[in-house]
Amino acid sequence: MTRFPKPWRMGLAALLLWSGPAFAQKPAGAAGREESAYRQLELFARVLSYVENNYVEPVDRKTLIQGAIQGMLDTLDPHTVYMPPELFREMKIDTSGEFGGLGIEIARKGDRLVVVAPIDDTPAARAGIKAGDELLAIDGESTQGMDLGRALQKMRGPAGGRVLLTLMRAGFNAPRELAILRDHIRIVSVEGALYDGIGHVKVKNFQDRTDVSLKKELDRLRALNGGRELDGVVLDLRNNPGGLLDQAVAMSDRFLPGNLPIVSTRGRDGRNASEEKSRDRDTEKDYPLVVLVNAGSASASEIVAGALQDHGRAVIMGTQTFGKGSVQTIIELEDGSGLKLTIARYYTPKGRSIQEKGITPDFLVPEDSSGKTGSDAPREKDLRRHFKAEPSQATSEVAAPPRTLPANLKDWAVTAKLADPQLKVALNYLHGLAAGPASRSSGSTAGR
């Protein structure tokens, strides 16, 4: 039998020492756990040695180690992932809102890759891809067993490149192939329009300076409104997959008075615990506010919706949200790769965990005239290895059922021809609350 090479032992000892607090100054019984960890690492190194020396074809050690790391993280929740250097670079570009690709948010549902949401005004959205579509193959390669990182890499690339997607959708008799050209995607995270004194602000994701963009857009709508304050705002977070936590906090803060809790986080054994509160500056006027959500509203979107709902600052309309109640931190590693690690759960101001459940709207508004509520769209609870809702939270928190919309809601000149049923209801609701003459003659002012 081949002996375990001595250099491996030295490397393993260094690794254990590098782990720092995980192995240092342990209480009674820790020595046994340390020895057990050492044996497992020794086993890994032995297998690596056998593969390097005896596999039928030459192997690349770096590829093997990256595969081992990915395999290790694959036993954890779906949001903890290892990103090789090239993918990590793209992730950092994503937060700036610019990248080359299709503009599609995907997740693993069981053994399948499914579309969470296409990003507005991207090749994927223009091609008609919908939330819930099953992604069977990319450029002819089956996605069965394909990790998310590889799938994203295959869809990303320089503008003009062609990507062939094989899709299956409820109602299709057979899979369909869809050829899409990549584009240079620059996501304008906030866009708005004015509907006779009522603002509609669409927030597509939470990237760098999203809150600043929101403030600029609200100011632009006020200018279009003749410098007058808005009669109300529809904050549209539909199909917003989330993004940067600090931007979700800043956006919530913009609509709340000072010193109110926005979100709290708690990790294992009380670590990574924090609470973010609003500050009494740059707060918007207390005009009526509706937040639109759906199954594609996740993570940072749910933080905003939950905070505004708990404090009674906004009415939530739409359908049940995605239900991602965990916080990830990004760690850049020495070789330029990255680790996205789940470190905590987050809670709304009233202590609600939305993990698996999502935010329940105050008013359930179907996505189309057929009454579709998005119940078939993928959610956190459908993802492989997702966190279960905490038992105490699951038993003590029963979300109030959605209320019935006011019976006197009706279209007006501005909304009569709108093709978006949820936006139409939100605008009609705010119009009913707005002060001023009962009927208005002016039309909408188009947004960007």
Buried (B, 14 or more C-beta within 10 A) or exposed (E): EEEBEEEBBEEBEEBBEEEEEEBEEEEEEEEEEBEEBBEEBBEBBBEBBEEEEEEEEEBEEEEBEBEBBBEEBBEEBBBBBBBBBEBBBBBEEBBEBEBBBBBBBBBBBEEBBBBBBBBBBBBBBBBEBBBBBBBBBBEEEEBEEBBBBBBBBBBBBEEEBEBEBBBBBEEEEEEEEBEBEBBEBEBEBBBBBBBBBBBBBBBBBBBBBBBEBBBEBBEBBBEBBEEEEBBBBBBBBBBBBBBBBBBBBBBBBBBBEEEBBBBBBBBEEEEBEEEBBBBEEEBBEEBBBBBBBBBBBBBBBBBBBBBBBBBEBBBBBBBBBBBBBBBBEEEEEEEEBBBBBBBBBBBBBEEBBBBBBBBBBBBBBBBEEEEEBBEEBBBBBBBEEBBEBBEEBBEEBEEEEBEEBEEEBEBBBBBEEBEBBBBBBBBBBBBBBBEEEEEBEEEBBEBE
